[in-house]
Amino acid sequence: MARRPIILGVVGDSAAGKTTLSRGIRESIGADRVTIICTDDYHKYNRKQRKELGITALHPDCNYIDIIEQHLRLLREGQPILKPVYNHSTGDFDPPEYVQPTEFIIVEGLLAYHTRAMRECFDVKVYLDPPEDLRRIWKIRRDTAKRGYTVEQVLEALRKREQDSAQFIRPQRRYADIVVRFYPPDGLSPKEANGHLNVRLVLRPTIPHPDMTDLLAYAGSPNQGPIRLVLGRDEGRPVDFLEIDGNIAPRQAEELEHLIWGHMPPDIRLRPERLGIYMNGTREERSYPLALVQLLLAYHMFVARDMPHMVR
């Protein structure tokens, strides 16, 4: 019997790192097996129209929410869609794209958890939650280098979007199975930390996470070493917090990767060298915490694929 596609959601505010996280997972599993859909393509208005109407791209009224719901249902059933394409460089729309779903689908964007109908289409839901000062740096860097904005224009856009961010984007955090927060180590500014950011994951019991016993044994203590797992509460609910240091030594990171590999289904095929890759200007660099997060999400995608109710 045919398996339906497995859908991973990656939601967060503008420049929260959604594309970097998603691209690494796709490149490690294989572009022939992973389709990436961006819900930002479903804007109702181009950049000029949004300015005239005084509406931001973060507002639900600026997006075809009903069409996103329809397309997610079709993709989940393994059906193709004719997806709109928004060009961030021109601020206008390109011709639509015919998308045939593959084994895995990553849906990234601003509002993918906005309605219950959308949320029900995901097997794994991730929310990216970097500190605002770090996200501001990432947005300035990206929008000035790739989208033709000045620093002043980016700062003004952040100011105008703040209300919609608070009202529509951040509340989606509560629906995630995993919340990912990259942040600078103590004593370092976001600029100084660069690729050595720590990461803290909120692991909610809404999906089955891998047994972390061997990771804790490797760390020596749940509260010491380069990786730590502690029980706590997030938004009033009991969760596990998994923390990985940004300055973890390459050898330690590789040993941790092998431990996570031990939980993977036996038939998994990945290109581990593509995990953790991010762009620093025009240079590719590698973050071991990012690689470990991507590997954990790949684990969840393959586990979801092999669960009995995944067969239709």
LOBADREN-331580 format. One line per field, with one value per residue (C-alpha): residue in one letter; x, y, z. Coordinates in Angstrom, 1 decimal, always signed. Layout:
<pazas>
residuo [A / ...];
c1 [X / ...];
c2 [Y / ...];
c3 [Z / ...];
</pazas>
This chain:
<pazas>
residuo [M / A / R / R / P / I / I / L / G / V / V / G / D / S / A / A / G / K / T / T / L / S / R / G / I / R / E / S / I / G / A / D / R / V / T / I / I / C / T / D / D / Y / H / K / Y / N / R / K / Q / R / K / E / L / G / I / T / A / L / H / P / D / C / N / Y / I / D / I / I / E / Q / H / L / R / L / L / R / E / G / Q / P / I / L / K / P / V / Y / N / H / S / T / G / D / F / D / P / P / E / Y / V / Q / P / T / E / F / I / I / V / E / G / L / L / A / Y / H / T / R / A / M / R / E / C / F / D / V / K / V / Y / L / D / P / P / E / D / L / R / R / I / W / K / I / R / R / D / T / A / K / R / G / Y / T / V / E / Q / V / L / E / A / L / R / K / R / E / Q / D / S / A / Q / F / I / R / P / Q / R / R / Y / A / D / I / V / V / R / F / Y / P / P / D / G / L / S / P / K / E / A / N / G / H / L / N / V / R / L / V / L / R / P / T / I / P / H / P / D / M / T / D / L / L / A / Y / A / G / S / P / N / Q / G / P / I / R / L / V / L / G / R / D / E / G / R / P / V / D / F / L / E / I / D / G / N / I / A / P / R / Q / A / E / E / L / E / H / L / I / W / G / H / M / P / P / D / I / R / L / R / P / E / R / L / G / I / Y / M / N / G / T / R / E / E / R / S / Y / P / L / A / L / V / Q / L / L / L / A / Y / H / M / F / V / A / R / D / M / P / H / M / V / R];
c1 [+0.0 / +1.2 / +2.5 / +1.3 / +3.9 / +5.2 / +4.9 / +7.2 / +6.2 / +8.9 / +7.3 / +8.8 / +9.0 / +10.8 / +14.5 / +14.2 / +16.3 / +13.5 / +15.1 / +18.5 / +17.0 / +14.8 / +17.5 / +19.9 / +17.4 / +16.5 / +20.1 / +21.0 / +18.0 / +18.0 / +16.2 / +14.5 / +12.9 / +12.0 / +9.8 / +9.9 / +6.8 / +6.9 / +3.6 / +4.9 / +4.1 / +0.4 / +0.4 / -2.7 / -0.8 / +2.6 / +4.9 / +3.6 / -0.1 / +0.8 / +2.3 / -0.7 / -3.1 / -1.1 / -1.0 / +2.0 / +2.7 / +2.4 / -1.3 / -3.6 / -5.8 / -2.7 / -2.6 / -4.9 / -5.3 / -8.1 / -5.9 / -3.0 / -5.4 / -6.6 / -3.1 / -1.9 / -4.8 / -4.0 / -0.3 / -1.1 / -3.2 / -0.3 / -2.0 / -0.2 / -0.9 / -0.4 / +1.5 / +1.8 / +5.3 / +6.2 / +9.5 / +11.1 / +13.7 / +11.1 / +8.3 / +5.9 / +4.6 / +6.2 / +4.3 / +2.8 / +4.7 / +3.4 / +4.4 / +4.2 / +4.7 / +7.6 / +8.2 / +8.7 / +7.4 / +8.7 / +6.3 / +8.0 / +6.6 / +5.0 / +1.5 / +1.4 / +0.0 / -2.5 / -5.6 / -6.6 / -7.1 / -3.5 / -2.1 / -3.9 / -1.9 / +1.5 / +3.2 / +5.9 / +5.6 / +8.6 / +8.7 / +11.9 / +12.2 / +15.5 / +16.0 / +14.7 / +18.1 / +19.6 / +16.7 / +17.1 / +20.7 / +19.8 / +17.0 / +19.2 / +22.0 / +19.6 / +17.4 / +20.3 / +22.3 / +19.6 / +16.5 / +17.9 / +16.8 / +18.8 / +19.4 / +17.0 / +14.3 / +14.7 / +14.5 / +11.4 / +9.8 / +10.5 / +8.8 / +5.7 / +5.5 / +5.9 / +2.2 / +1.4 / +4.3 / +3.0 / -0.6 / -0.3 / +3.2 / +4.5 / +1.2 / +1.8 / +4.7 / +2.2 / +1.3 / +4.8 / +6.0 / +9.6 / +10.6 / +14.1 / +16.0 / +19.5 / +21.1 / +24.6 / +26.7 / +26.9 / +29.2 / +29.0 / +26.9 / +25.0 / +27.6 / +30.5 / +28.9 / +28.5 / +28.5 / +29.0 / +25.5 / +24.0 / +20.7 / +17.9 / +15.1 / +11.8 / +10.7 / +7.0 / +5.3 / +3.0 / +5.3 / +7.6 / +11.2 / +14.2 / +15.4 / +18.1 / +19.7 / +22.8 / +23.2 / +23.0 / +25.5 / +27.8 / +27.5 / +28.3 / +25.5 / +22.1 / +23.3 / +27.0 / +29.0 / +28.3 / +24.7 / +22.2 / +18.7 / +16.5 / +12.8 / +10.9 / +7.8 / +7.0 / +3.8 / +2.6 / +3.2 / +5.8 / +8.6 / +12.2 / +14.7 / +17.7 / +20.6 / +23.7 / +26.7 / +27.8 / +31.5 / +31.1 / +34.3 / +34.0 / +34.9 / +32.3 / +29.6 / +30.4 / +30.1 / +26.8 / +25.7 / +26.5 / +24.5 / +21.4 / +22.2 / +21.8 / +18.1 / +17.4 / +15.5 / +17.9 / +17.2 / +17.8 / +20.2 / +21.5 / +24.4 / +25.7 / +28.2 / +25.2 / +23.9 / +24.7 / +25.6 / +24.8 / +26.0 / +28.3 / +28.3 / +29.3 / +31.0 / +29.6 / +30.3 / +29.2 / +27.4 / +27.4 / +24.4 / +22.5 / +23.6 / +22.4 / +19.0 / +18.6 / +19.5 / +16.9 / +14.2 / +15.2 / +14.9 / +11.3 / +10.4 / +11.6 / +9.9 / +6.6 / +7.0 / +7.3 / +4.4 / +1.6 / -1.1 / +1.0 / -0.1 / -3.2];
c2 [+0.0 / +3.5 / +5.8 / +9.3 / +12.1 / +13.1 / +16.8 / +18.8 / +22.3 / +25.0 / +28.3 / +31.4 / +35.2 / +36.8 / +35.8 / +33.4 / +30.8 / +28.8 / +28.4 / +27.5 / +24.8 / +23.4 / +23.5 / +21.5 / +18.8 / +18.5 / +18.4 / +15.7 / +13.5 / +14.3 / +16.9 / +14.0 / +12.9 / +16.2 / +19.0 / +22.4 / +24.6 / +28.2 / +29.6 / +33.1 / +32.4 / +32.7 / +36.5 / +38.2 / +41.4 / +42.3 / +44.7 / +47.8 / +46.9 / +46.1 / +49.6 / +51.2 / +49.2 / +49.7 / +46.0 / +43.7 / +40.3 / +38.9 / +39.7 / +36.7 / +39.1 / +39.6 / +35.8 / +33.3 / +31.2 / +29.1 / +28.1 / +27.2 / +24.9 / +23.3 / +22.8 / +21.2 / +18.8 / +17.8 / +17.4 / +15.2 / +13.0 / +12.8 / +15.0 / +17.6 / +21.4 / +24.4 / +26.7 / +30.4 / +31.9 / +35.1 / +36.7 / +38.3 / +40.1 / +41.9 / +42.0 / +40.6 / +37.3 / +34.9 / +32.2 / +29.4 / +26.2 / +22.7 / +20.7 / +16.9 / +15.8 / +13.6 / +11.2 / +14.1 / +17.7 / +20.6 / +23.5 / +26.7 / +30.2 / +32.8 / +31.5 / +27.7 / +27.0 / +29.9 / +27.7 / +24.3 / +22.9 / +23.7 / +22.4 / +19.0 / +18.4 / +18.3 / +15.2 / +17.3 / +21.0 / +23.1 / +26.7 / +28.9 / +31.3 / +33.2 / +36.3 / +39.4 / +41.1 / +38.1 / +37.9 / +41.6 / +41.1 / +38.2 / +40.1 / +43.2 / +40.9 / +39.0 / +41.8 / +44.2 / +41.5 / +39.6 / +41.8 / +45.2 / +47.0 / +49.6 / +49.1 / +52.0 / +50.3 / +47.0 / +48.7 / +50.6 / +47.3 / +45.7 / +48.5 / +48.4 / +44.6 / +44.4 / +44.5 / +41.8 / +39.7 / +39.8 / +39.2 / +36.5 / +35.0 / +34.4 / +32.9 / +29.9 / +28.9 / +27.1 / +24.6 / +23.4 / +19.9 / +21.3 / +24.9 / +25.7 / +28.7 / +29.6 / +32.2 / +33.6 / +32.1 / +34.2 / +37.2 / +37.3 / +39.6 / +38.0 / +39.4 / +38.0 / +34.6 / +34.2 / +30.4 / +29.4 / +29.9 / +27.7 / +26.0 / +25.2 / +22.9 / +22.6 / +18.9 / +18.7 / +15.3 / +15.7 / +13.4 / +10.6 / +11.8 / +9.5 / +8.0 / +10.4 / +8.0 / +7.4 / +11.2 / +11.9 / +9.1 / +10.7 / +14.1 / +12.6 / +14.5 / +15.9 / +19.4 / +19.4 / +18.9 / +20.1 / +18.7 / +18.9 / +17.5 / +18.9 / +18.6 / +21.9 / +23.7 / +25.7 / +27.7 / +25.8 / +22.4 / +19.8 / +19.5 / +18.4 / +21.1 / +19.9 / +22.3 / +22.1 / +24.4 / +26.4 / +25.8 / +22.0 / +20.4 / +18.8 / +15.4 / +15.7 / +16.8 / +13.9 / +11.4 / +12.9 / +12.6 / +8.9 / +8.5 / +10.0 / +7.9 / +4.9 / +5.7 / +6.0 / +3.4 / +1.0 / +2.0 / +5.7 / +7.3 / +10.8 / +13.0 / +14.1 / +16.5 / +18.8 / +19.1 / +22.3 / +24.3 / +28.0 / +31.0 / +33.6 / +36.2 / +34.3 / +31.5 / +28.2 / +27.4 / +24.7 / +24.9 / +21.6 / +22.6 / +23.3 / +19.9 / +18.1 / +19.9 / +19.0 / +15.4 / +15.2 / +16.6 / +14.1 / +11.4 / +12.5 / +12.6 / +9.0 / +7.8 / +9.4 / +7.7 / +4.3 / +4.6 / +2.2 / +4.9 / +6.5 / +3.8 / +4.6];
c3 [+0.0 / -0.8 / +1.9 / +2.0 / +2.2 / +5.6 / +6.3 / +8.5 / +9.4 / +10.0 / +11.2 / +12.6 / +12.0 / +9.1 / +9.1 / +11.9 / +10.0 / +8.4 / +5.0 / +6.4 / +8.6 / +5.8 / +3.1 / +5.2 / +5.8 / +2.2 / +1.0 / +3.5 / +2.7 / -1.1 / -3.2 / -5.1 / -1.8 / -0.2 / -1.5 / +0.1 / +0.1 / +1.3 / +2.5 / +1.8 / -1.9 / -1.0 / -0.5 / -1.9 / -2.7 / -4.2 / -2.4 / -4.0 / -3.2 / +0.4 / +0.8 / -0.8 / +1.5 / +4.6 / +5.3 / +6.1 / +4.8 / +8.3 / +8.5 / +7.6 / +5.5 / +3.3 / +2.5 / +0.8 / +4.0 / +2.5 / -0.5 / +1.8 / +3.7 / +0.4 / -0.9 / +2.3 / +2.3 / -1.3 / -0.6 / +2.4 / +0.2 / -2.3 / -4.9 / -7.0 / -6.7 / -8.8 / -6.3 / -6.6 / -6.6 / -4.8 / -5.8 / -2.8 / -5.0 / -7.2 / -4.7 / -7.3 / -8.5 / -10.9 / -12.9 / -10.8 / -10.2 / -10.7 / -7.6 / -7.4 / -3.8 / -2.9 / +0.1 / +2.5 / +2.3 / +4.4 / +4.7 / +5.9 / +6.3 / +8.5 / +9.1 / +8.5 / +12.0 / +11.9 / +11.5 / +12.9 / +9.4 / +8.5 / +11.8 / +11.3 / +8.1 / +9.8 / +11.2 / +13.0 / +13.8 / +14.5 / +15.6 / +15.4 / +18.3 / +18.2 / +20.4 / +18.8 / +18.7 / +16.9 / +14.4 / +13.7 / +12.8 / +10.5 / +8.8 / +8.1 / +6.8 / +4.5 / +3.3 / +2.4 / +0.7 / -1.1 / -1.4 / -2.2 / +1.0 / +3.0 / +6.7 / +7.4 / +5.3 / +7.1 / +10.5 / +9.5 / +8.2 / +11.6 / +13.4 / +11.2 / +11.5 / +15.2 / +16.0 / +13.5 / +14.7 / +18.3 / +17.3 / +14.5 / +14.3 / +17.9 / +19.2 / +16.8 / +19.1 / +21.4 / +18.6 / +17.9 / +18.9 / +19.0 / +19.7 / +18.5 / +19.9 / +18.7 / +21.0 / +21.8 / +24.6 / +27.8 / +27.4 / +23.6 / +21.4 / +18.5 / +16.1 / +18.1 / +18.5 / +14.7 / +14.0 / +17.6 / +18.7 / +21.5 / +20.8 / +23.2 / +22.1 / +23.8 / +23.3 / +24.0 / +24.6 / +21.6 / +19.5 / +20.7 / +21.0 / +20.9 / +24.2 / +25.4 / +27.9 / +25.9 / +25.2 / +29.0 / +29.7 / +27.1 / +28.7 / +32.1 / +33.8 / +32.7 / +33.7 / +32.6 / +29.4 / +25.9 / +25.9 / +28.6 / +29.1 / +31.9 / +32.8 / +33.1 / +32.1 / +29.0 / +28.8 / +31.8 / +30.3 / +31.3 / +28.7 / +28.2 / +27.5 / +25.3 / +25.2 / +23.0 / +23.4 / +20.3 / +21.2 / +21.2 / +19.8 / +16.4 / +17.7 / +20.5 / +18.0 / +15.7 / +18.6 / +19.5 / +15.8 / +15.9 / +19.1 / +17.3 / +14.3 / +16.5 / +16.9 / +13.2 / +11.2 / +9.6 / +6.0 / +6.4 / +3.9 / +4.6 / +3.4 / +6.8 / +5.3 / +4.3 / +7.8 / +9.7 / +6.6 / +6.7 / +4.7 / +6.3 / +3.5 / +0.4 / +2.4 / +3.5 / +7.1 / +9.5 / +12.9 / +14.9 / +17.0 / +13.7 / +12.3 / +15.4 / +15.3 / +11.6 / +12.3 / +15.1 / +12.8 / +10.1 / +12.7 / +13.4 / +9.7 / +9.2 / +12.4 / +11.3 / +8.0 / +9.6 / +12.1 / +11.3 / +10.8 / +8.1 / +5.6 / +3.7];
</pazas>
